[in-house]
Amino acid sequence: MDRNHYRFRSLWRLPAPAGPVYRALERIEDYPRWWPQVREVTRLDATGGVVRIRSVLPFDLMTAMRETRRDSSAGVLEARLSGDLDGWARWTVTPVGPGGTLARYDQEVDVRTPLLRCLAVPGRPLFHANHALMMRSGRRGLAAHLQAV
């Protein structure tokens, strides 16, 4: 296994209907409003943009995102990633219970940043923890955002 390859999965249970959750997730340019670790999004066109991310660890990641699938009936948003992270990410939004939603985030990436590649072995547990903290904060931010709209 490549030590610079990562697979992540996060499950967000949200107290909101699937439609508003999906619409919030498809608007990447709004992520910085509710997700503190998504510092900046620059839209390049209707299907892509550049995202600057910084969580607990003291460095920014810059990643270009290009939409590869947008299917509101299936609740799927998928993008190709390139830059500091190279791979793909997918949201799958599913209604659960009365008025609730499960947003599943899957990501498979290779790290391209030279510093992170050098720290791959000793830093791997920190990188996983950093990602988990970022995702926890994103879930809380999205839940608050959905209540405000």
GROMACS elastic network, one bead per residue, 0.5 to 0.9 nm:
[ bonds ]
;  ai    aj funct       b0    kb
    1     4     6  0.86721   500
    1     5     6  0.76551   500
    2     5     6  0.53973   500
    2     6     6  0.86691   500
    2   110     6  0.85262   500
    3     6     6  0.79998   500
    3   110     6  0.88549   500
    3   117     6  0.82234   500
    3   120     6  0.60302   500
    3   121     6  0.67283   500
    3   124     6  0.82890   500
    4   109     6  0.82847   500
    4   110     6  0.54713   500
    4   111     6  0.53732   500
    4   112     6  0.79597   500
    4   116     6  0.82368   500
    4   117     6  0.61658   500
    4   120     6  0.60041   500
    4   121     6  0.85474   500
    4   124     6  0.86946   500
    5   108     6  0.74504   500
    5   109     6  0.57875   500
    5   111     6  0.65236   500
    6   107     6  0.78828   500
    6   108     6  0.56956   500
    6   109     6  0.53714   500
    6   110     6  0.62442   500
    6   111     6  0.78797   500
    6   128     6  0.87566   500
    7   106     6  0.74903   500
    7   107     6  0.56856   500
    7   109     6  0.66338   500
    8   105     6  0.77488   500
    8   106     6  0.56953   500
    8   107     6  0.51025   500
    8   108     6  0.64483   500
    8   109     6  0.87007   500
    8   128     6  0.84019   500
    8   131     6  0.83283   500
    8   132     6  0.89353   500
    9   104     6  0.71171   500
    9   105     6  0.54637   500
    9   107     6  0.65203   500
    9   108     6  0.89553   500
   10   103     6  0.81849   500
   10   104     6  0.58023   500
   10   105     6  0.50513   500
   10   106     6  0.66990   500
   10   107     6  0.89800   500
   10   132     6  0.80575   500
   10   135     6  0.70874   500
   10   136     6  0.87044   500
   11   102     6  0.66901   500
   11   103     6  0.58762   500
   11   105     6  0.63706   500
   11   106     6  0.89271   500
   11   139     6  0.89078   500
   12   101     6  0.80135   500
   12   102     6  0.56099   500
   12   104     6  0.62542   500
   12   105     6  0.80392   500
   12   135     6  0.86787   500
   12   136     6  0.83730   500
   12   139     6  0.60109   500
   13    16     6  0.89623   500
   13    96     6  0.86264   500
   13   100     6  0.73131   500
   13   101     6  0.58668   500
   13   103     6  0.64961   500
   13   104     6  0.87018   500
   13   139     6  0.80969   500
   14    17     6  0.81632   500
   14    18     6  0.88415   500
   14    21     6  0.81786   500
   14   100     6  0.58151   500
   14   101     6  0.51829   500
   14   102     6  0.62665   500
   14   103     6  0.75266   500
   14   139     6  0.78001   500
   14   140     6  0.89318   500
   14   142     6  0.83117   500
   14   143     6  0.61372   500
   14   146     6  0.89652   500
   15    99     6  0.65738   500
   15   101     6  0.64767   500
   15   102     6  0.89886   500
   15   143     6  0.71587   500
   15   146     6  0.86490   500
   15   147     6  0.86517   500
   16    19     6  0.84410   500
   16    20     6  0.71693   500
   16    21     6  0.68786   500
   16    95     6  0.88836   500
   16    99     6  0.55528   500
   16   101     6  0.60616   500
   16   143     6  0.78312   500
   16   146     6  0.69995   500
   16   147     6  0.79044   500
   17    20     6  0.60566   500
   17    21     6  0.66187   500
   17    22     6  0.89242   500
   17    95     6  0.66524   500
   17    96     6  0.85514   500
   17    98     6  0.82599   500
   17   100     6  0.52887   500
   17   101     6  0.58228   500
   18    21     6  0.50889   500
   18    22     6  0.60114   500
   18    23     6  0.85701   500
   18    75     6  0.80460   500
   18    93     6  0.63489   500
   18    94     6  0.61948   500
   18    95     6  0.52585   500
   18    96     6  0.84212   500
   18    99     6  0.77989   500
   18   100     6  0.70160   500
   18   101     6  0.52566   500
   18   102     6  0.78739   500
   18   103     6  0.84591   500
   19    22     6  0.52520   500
   19    23     6  0.62205   500
   19    24     6  0.86795   500
   19    72     6  0.83654   500
   19    75     6  0.85259   500
   19    93     6  0.85987   500
   19    95     6  0.86866   500
   20    23     6  0.50499   500
   20    24     6  0.61107   500
   20    25     6  0.86111   500
   20   146     6  0.73325   500
   21    24     6  0.52094   500
   21    25     6  0.62359   500
   21    26     6  0.86959   500
   21    93     6  0.73970   500
   21   101     6  0.75223   500
   21   103     6  0.78877   500
   21   142     6  0.82109   500
   21   143     6  0.89100   500
   21   146     6  0.73574   500
   22    25     6  0.51431   500
   22    26     6  0.61542   500
   22    27     6  0.88645   500
   22    72     6  0.73577   500
   22    75     6  0.66664   500
   22    76     6  0.82529   500
   22    77     6  0.83458   500
   22    91     6  0.86536   500
   22    92     6  0.85381   500
   22    93     6  0.63030   500
   22   103     6  0.84365   500
   23    26     6  0.52652   500
   23    27     6  0.66335   500
   23    72     6  0.86814   500
   24    27     6  0.55440   500
   24    28     6  0.79547   500
   24    30     6  0.77716   500
   24    31     6  0.82437   500
   24   142     6  0.80297   500
   24   145     6  0.87425   500
   24   146     6  0.80010   500
   25    28     6  0.64997   500
   25    30     6  0.86203   500
   25    31     6  0.78422   500
   25    77     6  0.80463   500
   25    91     6  0.78998   500
   25   142     6  0.87489   500
   26    29     6  0.87896   500
   26    70     6  0.82077   500
   26    77     6  0.68849   500
   27    30     6  0.56578   500
   27    31     6  0.71685   500
   28    31     6  0.52426   500
   28    32     6  0.82815   500
   28    41     6  0.70306   500
   28    43     6  0.83808   500
   28    49     6  0.84133   500
   28    51     6  0.86532   500
   29    32     6  0.72250   500
   29    33     6  0.86634   500
   29    40     6  0.80154   500
   29    41     6  0.53699   500
   29    42     6  0.69636   500
   29    43     6  0.66791   500
   29    49     6  0.83810   500
   29    51     6  0.88453   500
   30    33     6  0.55264   500
   30    34     6  0.73677   500
   30    35     6  0.87173   500
   30    41     6  0.79437   500
   31    34     6  0.56174   500
   31    35     6  0.54402   500
   31    36     6  0.81988   500
   31    38     6  0.63288   500
   31    39     6  0.83724   500
   31    40     6  0.81535   500
   31    41     6  0.76534   500
   31   138     6  0.88307   500
   31   142     6  0.86466   500
   32    35     6  0.51821   500
   32    36     6  0.60443   500
   32    37     6  0.74497   500
   32    38     6  0.50850   500
   32    39     6  0.55314   500
   32    40     6  0.60078   500
   32    41     6  0.72520   500
   33    36     6  0.73749   500
   33    38     6  0.86171   500
   33    39     6  0.89390   500
   33   141     6  0.85650   500
   33   145     6  0.83706   500
   34    38     6  0.85962   500
   34   138     6  0.72690   500
   34   140     6  0.85876   500
   34   142     6  0.58787   500
   34   143     6  0.88762   500
   34   144     6  0.77844   500
   34   145     6  0.61186   500
   35    38     6  0.56186   500
   35    39     6  0.80399   500
   35   134     6  0.84766   500
   35   135     6  0.89475   500
   35   137     6  0.68371   500
   35   139     6  0.81145   500
   35   140     6  0.83446   500
   35   141     6  0.54407   500
   35   142     6  0.70167   500
   36    39     6  0.64806   500
   36    53     6  0.89452   500
   36    54     6  0.85616   500
   36    55     6  0.82325   500
   36   134     6  0.83588   500
   36   137     6  0.73499   500
   36   138     6  0.72796   500
   36   141     6  0.77018   500
   37    40     6  0.88772   500
   37    52     6  0.85217   500
   37    53     6  0.55798   500
   37    54     6  0.51190   500
   37    55     6  0.51040   500
   37    56     6  0.84451   500
   37   134     6  0.63627   500
   37   135     6  0.89786   500
   37   137     6  0.79566   500
   37   138     6  0.77647   500
   38    41     6  0.75373   500
   38    51     6  0.71448   500
   38    52     6  0.61588   500
   38    54     6  0.66077   500
   38    55     6  0.81672   500
   38   134     6  0.89350   500
   38   138     6  0.87745   500
   39    51     6  0.76866   500
   39    52     6  0.55614   500
   39    53     6  0.55223   500
   39    54     6  0.67056   500
   39    60     6  0.89254   500
   40    50     6  0.81065   500
   40    51     6  0.58013   500
   40    52     6  0.51152   500
   40    53     6  0.72299   500
   41    49     6  0.66989   500
   41    50     6  0.56580   500
   41    52     6  0.64208   500
   41    53     6  0.89981   500
   42    48     6  0.87233   500
   42    49     6  0.53448   500
   42    50     6  0.51439   500
   42    51     6  0.65295   500
   42    52     6  0.86822   500
   43    46     6  0.74736   500
   43    47     6  0.82822   500
   43    48     6  0.61417   500
   43    50     6  0.65089   500
   43    51     6  0.86454   500
   44    47     6  0.77702   500
   44    48     6  0.55543   500
   44    50     6  0.72566   500
   45    48     6  0.54993   500
   45    49     6  0.67934   500
   46    49     6  0.84142   500
   46    67     6  0.88310   500
   47    65     6  0.81836   500
   47    66     6  0.57890   500
   47    67     6  0.51106   500
   47    68     6  0.81859   500
   47    79     6  0.89816   500
   48    64     6  0.72792   500
   48    65     6  0.53180   500
   48    67     6  0.60008   500
   48    79     6  0.85478   500
   49    63     6  0.84687   500
   49    64     6  0.57168   500
   49    65     6  0.54145   500
   49    66     6  0.67763   500
   50    62     6  0.68925   500
   50    63     6  0.56435   500
   50    65     6  0.60639   500
   50    66     6  0.88816   500
   51    61     6  0.79894   500
   51    62     6  0.57409   500
   51    63     6  0.53274   500
   51    64     6  0.62117   500
   51    65     6  0.73252   500
   52    60     6  0.64406   500
   52    61     6  0.56593   500
   52    63     6  0.66352   500
   52    64     6  0.89283   500
   53    59     6  0.85680   500
   53    60     6  0.55214   500
   53    61     6  0.51495   500
   53    62     6  0.65620   500
   53    63     6  0.82151   500
   54    57     6  0.72176   500
   54    58     6  0.74232   500
   54    59     6  0.62062   500
   54    61     6  0.64119   500
   54   134     6  0.86195   500
   55    58     6  0.76167   500
   55    59     6  0.79850   500
   55    60     6  0.79284   500
   55   130     6  0.64204   500
   55   131     6  0.76160   500
   55   133     6  0.76592   500
   55   134     6  0.58902   500
   56    59     6  0.84825   500
   56   130     6  0.60362   500
   56   131     6  0.88819   500
   56   133     6  0.78235   500
   56   134     6  0.78869   500
   57    60     6  0.84496   500
   57   126     6  0.83554   500
   57   127     6  0.82280   500
   57   130     6  0.67907   500
   61    83     6  0.83478   500
   61    84     6  0.58345   500
   61    85     6  0.76145   500
   61   113     6  0.82538   500
   62    82     6  0.86759   500
   62    83     6  0.62616   500
   62    84     6  0.56486   500
   62    85     6  0.76878   500
   63    81     6  0.62456   500
   63    82     6  0.55555   500
   63    84     6  0.56962   500
   63    85     6  0.60188   500
   63    86     6  0.78795   500
   64    80     6  0.80868   500
   64    81     6  0.56353   500
   64    82     6  0.51952   500
   64    83     6  0.60563   500
   64    84     6  0.86581   500
   64    85     6  0.85624   500
   64    86     6  0.88879   500
   65    79     6  0.59399   500
   65    80     6  0.56353   500
   65    82     6  0.67053   500
   65    83     6  0.89875   500
   65    88     6  0.86020   500
   66    78     6  0.85605   500
   66    79     6  0.52475   500
   66    80     6  0.51355   500
   66    81     6  0.66109   500
   66    82     6  0.85337   500
   67    70     6  0.72610   500
   67    77     6  0.76801   500
   67    78     6  0.59721   500
   67    80     6  0.63178   500
   67    81     6  0.89444   500
   68    77     6  0.79613   500
   68    78     6  0.55601   500
   68    79     6  0.50216   500
   68    80     6  0.64037   500
   69    76     6  0.70862   500
   69    77     6  0.56404   500
   69    79     6  0.67727   500
   69    90     6  0.88014   500
   70    74     6  0.88258   500
   70    75     6  0.80736   500
   70    76     6  0.59282   500
   70    78     6  0.65374   500
   70    79     6  0.88409   500
   71    74     6  0.54894   500
   71    75     6  0.58832   500
   71    76     6  0.51624   500
   71    77     6  0.65103   500
   71    78     6  0.89385   500
   72    76     6  0.62626   500
   72    77     6  0.79004   500
   72    93     6  0.88347   500
   73    76     6  0.79045   500
   74    92     6  0.77963   500
   74    93     6  0.78377   500
   74    94     6  0.82423   500
   75    91     6  0.77557   500
   75    92     6  0.53844   500
   75    94     6  0.64577   500
   76    90     6  0.70060   500
   76    91     6  0.56669   500
   76    93     6  0.64129   500
   77    89     6  0.83486   500
   77    90     6  0.55800   500
   77    91     6  0.50912   500
   77    92     6  0.66010   500
   77    93     6  0.85220   500
   78    88     6  0.72781   500
   78    89     6  0.57338   500
   78    91     6  0.63557   500
   78    92     6  0.85710   500
   79    87     6  0.86567   500
   79    88     6  0.56376   500
   79    89     6  0.54587   500
   79    90     6  0.64503   500
   80    86     6  0.77867   500
   80    87     6  0.59513   500
   80    89     6  0.66560   500
   80    90     6  0.89922   500
   81    84     6  0.88034   500
   81    85     6  0.63679   500
   81    86     6  0.50739   500
   81    87     6  0.50155   500
   81    88     6  0.52208   500
   81    89     6  0.72371   500
   81   109     6  0.79050   500
   82    85     6  0.56102   500
   82    87     6  0.65434   500
   82    88     6  0.84342   500
   82   112     6  0.88774   500
   83    86     6  0.58890   500
   83   111     6  0.86061   500
   83   112     6  0.68676   500
   83   113     6  0.81668   500
   84   110     6  0.83697   500
   84   111     6  0.60057   500
   84   113     6  0.51216   500
   84   114     6  0.88852   500
   85    88     6  0.88306   500
   85   109     6  0.58589   500
   85   110     6  0.57418   500
   85   112     6  0.58531   500
   85   113     6  0.76856   500
   86   108     6  0.83257   500
   86   109     6  0.51962   500
   86   110     6  0.51598   500
   86   111     6  0.64863   500
   86   112     6  0.69276   500
   87   107     6  0.76719   500
   87   108     6  0.56745   500
   87   110     6  0.62834   500
   87   111     6  0.89463   500
   88   106     6  0.83437   500
   88   107     6  0.57872   500
   88   108     6  0.56006   500
   88   109     6  0.63151   500
   89   105     6  0.72545   500
   89   106     6  0.56885   500
   89   108     6  0.65232   500
   89   109     6  0.81763   500
   90   104     6  0.79515   500
   90   105     6  0.57147   500
   90   106     6  0.52074   500
   90   107     6  0.63481   500
   91   103     6  0.65303   500
   91   104     6  0.55695   500
   91   106     6  0.65936   500
   91   107     6  0.89036   500
   92   102     6  0.80350   500
   92   103     6  0.56910   500
   92   104     6  0.50913   500
   92   105     6  0.66143   500
   92   106     6  0.83543   500
   93   101     6  0.68259   500
   93   102     6  0.58539   500
   93   104     6  0.63992   500
   93   105     6  0.88643   500
   94   100     6  0.86816   500
   94   101     6  0.56015   500
   94   102     6  0.52101   500
   94   103     6  0.64198   500
   94   104     6  0.82138   500
   95    98     6  0.81860   500
   95    99     6  0.73467   500
   95   100     6  0.58853   500
   95   102     6  0.62238   500
   95   103     6  0.87014   500
   96    99     6  0.71188   500
   96   100     6  0.50607   500
   96   101     6  0.50481   500
   96   102     6  0.63518   500
   97   100     6  0.55812   500
   97   101     6  0.76926   500
   98   101     6  0.88871   500
  111   114     6  0.83603   500
  111   116     6  0.69638   500
  111   117     6  0.65174   500
  111   120     6  0.88565   500
  112   115     6  0.87723   500
  112   116     6  0.75755   500
  112   117     6  0.67345   500
  113   116     6  0.54464   500
  113   117     6  0.61477   500
  113   118     6  0.87695   500
  114   117     6  0.50547   500
  114   118     6  0.62564   500
  114   119     6  0.87470   500
  115   118     6  0.51881   500
  115   119     6  0.63793   500
  115   120     6  0.86752   500
  116   120     6  0.59381   500
  116   123     6  0.78178   500
  117   120     6  0.50314   500
  117   121     6  0.85380   500
  118   121     6  0.79090   500
  118   122     6  0.89996   500
  118   123     6  0.89005   500
  119   122     6  0.57537   500
  119   123     6  0.51645   500
  119   124     6  0.75974   500
  120   123     6  0.53442   500
  120   124     6  0.55690   500
  120   127     6  0.87444   500
  121   124     6  0.56019   500
  121   125     6  0.85209   500
  122   125     6  0.74292   500
  122   126     6  0.82484   500
  123   126     6  0.52168   500
  123   127     6  0.60895   500
  123   128     6  0.87183   500
  124   127     6  0.50604   500
  124   128     6  0.62770   500
  124   129     6  0.86592   500
  125   128     6  0.51803   500
  125   129     6  0.62033   500
  125   130     6  0.85401   500
  126   129     6  0.50249   500
  126   130     6  0.59258   500
  126   131     6  0.85010   500
  127   131     6  0.61578   500
  127   132     6  0.86196   500
  128   131     6  0.51371   500
  128   132     6  0.62055   500
  128   133     6  0.87182   500
  129   132     6  0.50239   500
  129   133     6  0.61953   500
  129   134     6  0.85623   500
  130   133     6  0.52651   500
  130   134     6  0.62274   500
  130   135     6  0.87161   500
  131   134     6  0.50697   500
  131   135     6  0.61812   500
  131   136     6  0.86261   500
  132   135     6  0.51616   500
  132   136     6  0.61413   500
  132   137     6  0.86184   500
  133   136     6  0.51194   500
  133   137     6  0.61990   500
  133   138     6  0.85670   500
  134   137     6  0.52210   500
  134   138     6  0.61680   500
  134   139     6  0.87802   500
  135   139     6  0.62243   500
  135   140     6  0.87004   500
  136   139     6  0.52699   500
  136   140     6  0.64435   500
  136   141     6  0.86821   500
  137   140     6  0.51886   500
  137   141     6  0.60864   500
  137   142     6  0.85885   500
  138   142     6  0.60153   500
  138   143     6  0.84802   500
  139   142     6  0.52120   500
  139   143     6  0.61183   500
  139   144     6  0.86428   500
  140   143     6  0.51828   500
  140   144     6  0.62730   500
  140   145     6  0.85872   500
  141   144     6  0.52170   500
  141   145     6  0.60584   500
  141   146     6  0.86113   500
  142   146     6  0.60355   500
  142   147     6  0.85850   500
  143   146     6  0.52351   500
  143   147     6  0.63699   500
  143   148     6  0.88031   500
  144   147     6  0.51923   500
  144   148     6  0.63270   500
  145   148     6  0.51660   500
  145   149     6  0.65535   500
  146   149     6  0.54413   500
